[in-house]
Amino acid sequence: MIGLSNNKEFLQLSIFFLWLINFSGVFGILSDQNEFFLSTTPYVLSFTLLLLILNHDLSDKKSKIGLMLIFLFGLIVEILGVNYDLFFGEYSYGANLGPKIHEVPFVIGLNWVLLIIATGSVSDKLIKGKEIFKILFASFLMVLIDLLIEQSAPKLDYWEFTQSPVPLSNYIWWFIFSLCFQYIFFKTVKTKEYNLSSNILVIQFLFFGMLAVFL
C-alpha cells in the first residue's frame, strides 16, 4: 500500500474515478433518483479519503498519529457542538451522512481529515515562506469550502442550523479549529500530496457550486 504513493498510474486512475463518481453524483442528486445518490455520500467520502491516503506517503508513525488526532478531535468538537450548542451554533445532522455516534455521523471525523490533508497539501505547494502563512491559507480554504457547502447542506439532509442564515460563529470557530488541525497536520505529516489533493479541492468547489446553483 505504501508503494502506491509513488505510482503515477494509480494516481491517474484515482483522479479519474473521483471525477467520475462525483459528477455522476451531481447529476444523480439532480435527478429523480436523488435519494439513492444521497445515501451513497458516506461511502464516497470514505473512498475519497482512502484514495488520498493511498496516494500519500504516510509510512511514518508520526503521520499516522497526527491524522488520528485530527479525526478524534474533529469528532469531539462536533459532538460538543451538536449536543451542547457549543462553537458553531445550534444545528443537527440529517440521515444522509450515515451512522452516528452521539448524534454525529462517523464520516464527519473522516471528512475533517480529508479536507485538512487536501487544503494543507495545496497550501504547502502554493504558499512560499513561513509555515504559519501556509496554515493560515489552508484554514482560509477550509472556510471557503464550508461557506459553499452550507448553501446546500439542509437540502441534501446533511445538516441544518435552527438559525437562518447560518450564524457567524460557525465560520469563526470553523476557522479556529481549522488552524488547530492544520497545525497538527504540518507538524506531524512532513510529506505532502499535491496532485490528488488539488483535484479533490476543485471537485469539491465544482460539486457544491453546481448544487448551490441548480438544487
Rosetta blueprint (number, residue, H / E / L):
1 M L
2 I H
3 G H
4 L H
5 S H
6 N H
7 N L
8 K H
9 E H
10 F H
11 L H
12 Q H
13 L H
14 S H
15 I H
16 F H
17 F H
18 L H
19 W H
20 L H
21 I H
22 N H
23 F H
24 S H
25 G H
26 V H
27 F H
28 G H
29 I H
30 L L
31 S L
32 D L
33 Q L
34 N H
35 E H
36 F H
37 F H
38 L H
39 S H
40 T L
41 T H
42 P H
43 Y H
44 V H
45 L H
46 S H
47 F H
48 T H
49 L H
50 L H
51 L H
52 L H
53 I H
54 L H
55 N L
56 H L
57 D L
58 L L
59 S L
60 D L
61 K H
62 K H
63 S H
64 K H
65 I H
66 G H
67 L H
68 M H
69 L H
70 I H
71 F H
72 L H
73 F H
74 G H
75 L H
76 I H
77 V H
78 E H
79 I H
80 L H
81 G H
82 V H
83 N H
84 Y H
85 D L
86 L L
87 F L
88 F L
89 G L
90 E L
91 Y E
92 S E
93 Y E
94 G L
95 A L
96 N L
97 L L
98 G L
99 P L
100 K E
101 I E
102 H L
103 E L
104 V E
105 P E
106 F H
107 V H
108 I H
109 G H
110 L H
111 N H
112 W H
113 V H
114 L H
115 L H
116 I H
117 I H
118 A H
119 T H
120 G H
121 S H
122 V H
123 S H
124 D H
125 K H
126 L H
127 I L
128 K L
129 G L
130 K L
131 E H
132 I H
133 F H
134 K H
135 I H
136 L H
137 F H
138 A H
139 S H
140 F H
141 L H
142 M H
143 V H
144 L H
145 I H
146 D H
147 L H
148 L H
149 I H
150 E L
151 Q L
152 S L
153 A L
154 P L
155 K L
156 L L
157 D L
158 Y L
159 W E
160 E E
161 F E
162 T L
163 Q L
164 S L
165 P L
166 V L
167 P L
168 L H
169 S H
170 N H
171 Y H
172 I H
173 W H
174 W H
175 F H
176 I H
177 F H
178 S H
179 L H
180 C H
181 F H
182 Q H
183 Y H
184 I H
185 F H
186 F H
187 K H
188 T H
189 V L
190 K L
191 T L
192 K L
193 E L
194 Y L
195 N H
196 L H
197 S H
198 S H
199 N H
200 I H
201 L H
202 V H
203 I H
204 Q H
205 F H
206 L H
207 F H
208 F H
209 G H
210 M H
211 L H
212 A H
213 V H
214 F H
215 L L
